[in-house]
Amino acid sequence: MTGPGRPELQRARDWSTALGAALDAAAREVGDLARRLAAGWPDDHGREWGERLAAVRHTLERDADEAGRWGREVERVADEVDGSGAAPPGPRLGGTGARRAGDERGVRIPRLDDGPDG
């Protein structure tokens, strides 16, 4: 769980919550606009634009749900990585503390015959 020693996870959760709220608000506004458009433009063109707006609203709602899921998953993944002792997937990047990300130095050229000596 997010503790006082992990403020970056709380920032990620706060960001995803804010993003989800903004997307929900946009979806509600688009839905309202679609209803007003359908009432004010009751022909085939109005129906066509109403369907387009309904698709946009649906996409915004889906993205808002995904933002909430991402906020929950970032903590779970961080807990799994911390608990396993394994390095997280992806490249290891150096921080601003001027420390190396790994002990290996220089360029490593991949070879097809990498044996036990290297």
Contacts in CASP RR format, 6 or more apart in sequence:
PFRMAT RR
TARGET T0000
AUTHOR 0000-0000-0000
METHOD contacts of the structure
MODEL  1
MTGPGRPELQRARDWSTALGAALDAAAREVGDLARRLAAGWPDDHGREWG
ERLAAVRHTLERDADEAGRWGREVERVADEVDGSGAAPPGPRLGGTGARR
AGDERGVRIPRLDDGPDG
1 75 0 8 1.000
1 79 0 8 1.000
2 9 0 8 1.000
2 10 0 8 1.000
2 13 0 8 1.000
2 75 0 8 1.000
3 9 0 8 1.000
3 10 0 8 1.000
6 78 0 8 1.000
9 74 0 8 1.000
9 75 0 8 1.000
9 78 0 8 1.000
12 71 0 8 1.000
12 74 0 8 1.000
12 75 0 8 1.000
13 71 0 8 1.000
13 72 0 8 1.000
13 74 0 8 1.000
13 75 0 8 1.000
16 67 0 8 1.000
16 68 0 8 1.000
16 70 0 8 1.000
16 71 0 8 1.000
16 74 0 8 1.000
17 67 0 8 1.000
17 68 0 8 1.000
17 71 0 8 1.000
19 64 0 8 1.000
19 67 0 8 1.000
20 63 0 8 1.000
20 64 0 8 1.000
20 67 0 8 1.000
20 68 0 8 1.000
21 64 0 8 1.000
23 60 0 8 1.000
23 61 0 8 1.000
23 63 0 8 1.000
23 64 0 8 1.000
23 67 0 8 1.000
24 60 0 8 1.000
24 61 0 8 1.000
24 64 0 8 1.000
26 60 0 8 1.000
27 57 0 8 1.000
27 60 0 8 1.000
27 61 0 8 1.000
27 64 0 8 1.000
30 53 0 8 1.000
30 56 0 8 1.000
30 57 0 8 1.000
30 60 0 8 1.000
31 53 0 8 1.000
31 54 0 8 1.000
31 57 0 8 1.000
33 53 0 8 1.000
34 50 0 8 1.000
34 53 0 8 1.000
34 54 0 8 1.000
34 57 0 8 1.000
37 46 0 8 1.000
37 49 0 8 1.000
37 50 0 8 1.000
37 53 0 8 1.000
38 46 0 8 1.000
38 47 0 8 1.000
38 50 0 8 1.000
41 49 0 8 1.000
81 87 0 8 1.000
81 88 0 8 1.000
92 101 0 8 1.000
92 102 0 8 1.000
93 101 0 8 1.000
94 100 0 8 1.000
94 101 0 8 1.000
95 101 0 8 1.000
END
